[in-house]
Structures are given as structure tokens and as C-alpha cells.
Amino acid sequence: MFQAQDLGRTIGFFTFGPFGAMYGGAIGKSFDNAFGFMNSNKGTYKKTVKTPINSEVQKAFFTSTFRIMGDVFLKCGFHRMNELKRLHNIMEHMELTMEHRLDAVNNYYLGQKKAFNAQNQINKLLAKCEDNKHILKMFVEIQLQAICDEYHDYNQTGIEAIKQLAELISISEYELAQIQTLVKSYISHSSSSSKKLTKIQEEKNAYKMLGLDRNASIQEVKTNYKQLISQHHPDKLIGKGMPSDMAHIAAEKIKEINEAYKLIMQHKRLN
């Protein structure tokens, strides 16, 4: 059955290319979902209104994340289909709602316009989140994850652009290096979960995830673990203003951090 999603994707592709196909398909799917819901719930539909916590912070974080991402991707010079794949993967990891996906794509394109000024956008983010270091670190973390490829390497032009952004939001070179290591280790660890690794390889990845080497003391392991859990705790991030569906990307990292911590503690107890 040809649905609104298919129609939207087709029109979008021939009008605007691959991104238009995704955008049009998303709009069409929202119509399919809406009509499907109404047909199966005739006479029972009630509109629910959500009042977001820290709505201004949420808006600033969301719009800045995707506008800056659009700007960074443009500077990276990615092939258009590679660019599309990366954006799609980020939205998938976040498990964005259909409405938020449309908003994300729109903001992404705004970040690629000639008139876009990255520093002005960062200033808008800081106006709402300046005293919120965890939120700002997550902002940088998402940008880094977006430019890290399947071989766990960063696009160097993208790294230079993100270094400038990090400086604007008062994230030190040391902090940025920590975040880079964490993101790279996270992607490596999560992608290798389906592969068979030796015990030594698993332990090496686990230590990297926590920003440590094999000689770290149990106390150092516990300290780094607690810091990472605090930094990525979804409830804490949502409470500080991170959009709830975007916090899923932090929840994924919490799972990987917990697994790494468990593996390291097992290794320590056996040695």
C-alpha cells in the first residue's frame, strides 16, 4: 500500500535530493501515524500537553546542536550521502521523535547557510547554559561523535572546528582530549560488542573507556567511573535542560561505562 510516507519521500527526493527524501518521508510518516491513530481511536482522542522542564535551555541545546553540526559537517567536506548517513545515525541514536527529527533537519540546514555565524549560535547557547558544564560537555561530545567514522577516526578538519567551539564554551584542551578519548572508546567498544575479542582486548577497551591505563589503582577506577556516570546520567541531564529524547545518547554511554567498570573490577580482583 502506497502511503503518505512514500509520497513525501518521492516528492522530497525529486525536489531537494537525498535530504529532501528523508525530510519528505518524515512528514509523510507523521501523516500516516496521525491518520492511523485517529482511525483506531475514533471518539477517544485527547490532546495531551507536555510542559517541558527548562524549556528555554532545551530549545537552546537542541537548536545549537544541529545548527553547529550542519556548520561542522560543511567544513569537513563530507560527501553528501556520507553527510546524510551521519546525520541519520545521530538522530537514530538519540531516538528522536518524528517531530524532533523534522526540527533537527531544519536546524541542520540553517547551520549550512552562508549567513550562519557559529560564534553567535554558541553565544545563544551560553546565554542559557553557561553555568551548566555537564550540558556543555555533552554538546561537544555529540559533535565529536558525529565526526568519528566507523574506523574510529576523527575528521581532522572537524576536530579543528570543534576545538574552536570548545574554547568558546570554556572547555580546556585537557577536557576536550578526555571527551575525544571517551567518544572514540565508546564507538570502538559498542561496535566491537558484536565481534569476538580476546580478554586482553576487552580489558584494554574498558580502561580506555574510563580514561585510564591498566596500572590505575582501584581508587582511580572508582573516581573516574563516578565522574563519568555523573556526567552522563540521563535524569541529571534532563533536569538540567537536555531534551529527554536526546538524553538517550547519554543512556547508551551509561550502559557502556557500567560494562567497562564491571570488567575492570573483575580484572583487578583477579590480579
N, C-alpha and C positions, 0 to 999 in steps of 0.2 A: 504493500500500500504506500503510495507516494504521499508523504506528509509535509507539513509546513516547514519542517527542518530541512528536508531535501530541496524544497523550492528556494528557501532562503540561502542555502549553501550554493546552489546553482547560480542564482542571480548575483550573489556576492562575488563568486569567482570570476564571472564574465565582466563584472563591473570594476572590481578592485583587485583581482588576483587572489592568491592563496589566503592572505589575511582576510580579504573580503568574504571568502568562502567560509572561514571559521566564524567570522562575525555574523554573517547572514544565517549560517546554520544554527548559531546560538540563539538568534532572535526567533527563528522558526521553531526551534525546540521549545522555547518558552511558551509559544502559542500552542504547540501540541500538548505540553504539560497542563497548560491552563484549561484548554478545552476538555482534555481527558479527565481532569479533576472535577470540572463542573458537571460533566456528563455522568460521572459516577457518584456525585454528591448533590444531586438536584434537591433543592429545598433545605439543604443542611449547611450551605456555605456561610461561614462567618469570617469577617475580616479581622485579623489579629494585628495589633500594632506593637512593634518592639521599640522600647526606648533604650538606645544603646548607652553603655557606661562610657563616660569621657568621649562623647561623640565627636567633639572637635579634634581631639588627639587621634581618634580612629581615622577620621577623614584626612588629616594631615599626613598620617603614616601611610595610608593606602595610596593616596594620590602621588605622594613623593616617591614611594617605592616603584611604581610603574612608570612615572614620567622620567625619573632618573634612569631606570632600566632601559627605556627607549633611547635615551641620550647615550648611555654607555654602550649599548649594542651598536648604535650608529658609528661610534668612534672605533669600535672593534672591527668594523668592516665585514661582519659575518655575511655569508651567502644568505639570500632571502629565505630559503627553505630551512637552513640551519637556524636562522633567527626565529622563524615560526616555531620550530621544534622546541627550542629552548624556552620560549615564552609559554608554549603549551605545557611543557613539563613542569614549570614553576607553578602554573595555575592548578595542574593536577595534584602536585604535592601539597598545595595549600587546601585542596578540596574546596575551591571557591564555589559559591552558589552561582547559578546561571546569571543572575542579576549582577553579581560582582565580577564575573568574567567579562561581561559586556563593558562594565565600568573600567576594568583593568585594561582592556584592549584600547578603549578610547583614550585613557590617560597615557598609555604607552605611545600612541601616535602623537599625542600632544608633545611628548618629550622628544620627538624626532623632527619637529618643525624648526625651521631656521630661526624663528623668533624666540625659541625656548632658551632660557637662561638658567643653567644648573645652579648657580650660586643663589639666585633669587629663590629658587624652589627649596634649597637647603635652608635658607633663612626662614621660610614659611614653616618648615618642619621644626626648626629650633624654637620658633615662637611658641610652639605648643609642647615641645618635648625636651627643651634644653636641659632640664634637671633630671631627665629620665635616662640614665646611662644604659640600662638593660634594653630599653626600646631602641635606642640609637645603635647599640651593638647588633641587635637583631636586624636592623635596617641594612647595615653594612654586610652582615652575614648573608642575607638574601641576595644582595648584589653579587657577592663573591660566588655564591652557589650557582647563580645564573651564568657566569662566565667560565665555570670549570667544566671541562669536557669529559667524555666517557673514559678518557685515558688518565683522568685525574690531574690534568694540567690546566693552568690558567692562561687565558689570553693576555699577553703582556701589555698590550695597549689598554685593555680593560683594567688591568691592575694599576697602571699609572693613573687612570681616570679615577679609580676608587681611592687611591692614596690621597689625591687632592680632596675628594669628598670627606675622607676620614679626618683630614687636617681641619676642614671647616667645622666639623662637629666635635672637635677636641678629642679624637681618639688617637692615642700615641702610636708611634711606629711599632713599639713593643706589643701593644694591644692588638694592632692590626695583624701583626705577624702571628699572634696566638690564634686569632679568628681564622686566618688563612690556613693554618695547620689543622684546626678543628674541622673546617669545611672539607678540606682535601681528605682528611682521615675518615670523616663521616661518609663521603661519597665512595671512597675506596672500601670501607667496611661494609656499607649497605650493598654495594654492587658485588662484593665477594661472598656475600652470605649464601648465594646460590651455588658458589663454587666450592670445591673441596680443597681446603688449605691445610698445611701442616700445623701442628700445635704451636710451633715456634712462630710461624707467620701470623696466626691468630693473635698470639700474645703481643707480637710487635705492633700490629694494627691497634690493639687495645690500648697499649701505652701511648701511642701517637694520639689516639682519640682524646686521652686525658692530658695531653701536652707534657708527657713525661718519658723518661727512658727506663730501662729495666733495673737500673741501680737505685731508683727512687725508693724512699722509705715508705712504710705503711702510712705514717702520718702525712707525708706529702701526697700520697694517693688519695687519702680521705679528704684532705684540704681541697685539692683540685676537683675532686668529684663533687663535693658540696658546692663549690663555686659554680661549676657548670650546670648543676641541677637548679641552683637558684637563678642563674642567668636565663635558663631555657624553660622554666616551669610555666606551662600554658596558662594556668589560673592567675599566676602573678602577672604575666604579660598582659592578659586580658584586663585585669584590674587596673593596670597602668595605662590602658588605652589601645592595646593592639586589637584589631578586628578579630572576632572569635574564629571565623573560618580560616583566617591567615595563620592563626596560632597552631594549626595542625602541623605546620612545618617544624615548629618547636617541639611538639609532642613526639614526632618521629625521632628527633635527635635525642630526646629524653630516653627513649627506648634503647637507642644505640649506646648511649652513655652508660646506662644501667648494665647492659650486657658486657660492655668493656670493663666496667668496675668489678663485676662479678668474676670475670675471667682473670683479672689481675690479682684479686684477693685469693683466688684458688691457687694461682701460681706462687704467691708469696707464702702461703701456708705450707706448700709442698717443698719450699726451699729454705 
